[in-house]
Amino acid sequence: MINFQELSKKYDTPLYVYDFNEITKNYNTLKDAFKARKSMLCYAVKANSNLSVLKHLATLGSGCDCVSIGEVKRALIAGVEKYKIIFSGVGKKDIEIQEALQKDILMLNLESEEEMYRVEEIAKQLNMIARISIRVNPNIDPKTHPYISTGLSENKFGVDIESAKKMYLYANKSAFLNPIGIHFHIGSQITQTAPFKEASIVISNLLRSLKAANIDIKFFDVGGGIGIKYKDEKTISLYEYAQNIFEALGNQDVTVLCEPGRYLVGNCGYLVTKVLYEKKNEKKRFVIVDAAMNDLLRPSLYGAYHNFKLLSDNQNKEKSLADIVGPICESGDFLAKDIYMKQTKHDDIIVFEGAGAYGFTMSSNYNSRPRAAEIALIDGKDKIIRRREKLEDLSSLEIDYI
Ligand code: LLP
């Protein structure tokens, strides 16, 4: 049992807490599901990019999937091997492409034909051969929230199958491009195996035709997207998930890459907050806490539900309907809506679960709020891995103010 009361006294709130032993467990469980074939897990840095989290995963053998040169550099600083780093994203700038090539990472994952020509041009200027993969959009509905669905034609990600074929043929002839991977990622927080299975079949059929055209693809990258339990979602069997991919591939000799973000860190993280006040009007009861949408944006942005625990010595068990809201000047600033909870009092602790992925990384300084501190728990011991921001941190870049 994590002693959140003690941690909140020691480090103040709002506070992010990550259980590193749980991250290890998740990493090993997923790696194990893939054990029948050559595989590599490339953690999606965007889920939680704290350097200590990255270093911990690097120690376990993980690679990284990055979407900016900033993430690539973070991964390298944290000790992730360069040949385990992939760089994806629909809008890479020239300088990002150049630096990624110079850093000699495993591959750049291309998302458009125009991007391919830019990468070719930059590789030519550097007199290098760029290792690439192509993100293919299989037009499959992942049955998740529309904001985190990415594998449909209406989404901006990747290229369709016909365009991908043309791109591979071109890249294979280019003196400055070396197509070594094929990639898809259909969305996030997916809780059914069928969309993954369907996508694996479509993309491995494409792989077969590329191999037949003598294009030597070595990596079959299935993206991320494995859903986790926030409330009462059913989650997928990892064994079945991996097995479906293997079956789709048949005897094709490739290394399977997987880019889990949320699965590895989501349920290892907590956002700890303190109650400030309660208030009521004729319609609603509000529990006002010291964390807000700038700390955890998911409820406001996606209507996401995060389970929570109220730590209070209040003996009265009676519950009533309430919203848990933060101090930010937005009606959309809530952490939980229409939930039943006991009466609270000043300084009671509320712990939000499932906050390890897309929690801190999506936080901001809106309303000039310094971002929360982050704590790691390793074998039950707490360690600060990012200090709480100070007001000076926020204003330090406004040098020439008038
Ligand atoms: N690979 C690629 C190319 C991705 O775009 C993503 C996530 C992942 C891997 C990792 O997906 P995961 O395993 O975490 O589902 N902010 C949203 C999630 C956005 C996901 C974006 N891409 C949320 O809070 O739910």
Boltz pocket constraint, residues with backbone or C-beta under 6 A from the ligand:
constraints:
  - pocket:
      binder: B
      contacts: [[A, 44], [A, 47], [A, 65], [A, 88], [A, 147], [A, 148], [A, 185], [A, 187], [A, 188], [A, 189], [A, 223], [A, 224], [A, 225], [A, 226], [A, 259], [A, 260], [A, 261], [A, 262], [A, 263], [A, 298], [A, 357], [A, 358]]
      max_distance: 6.0
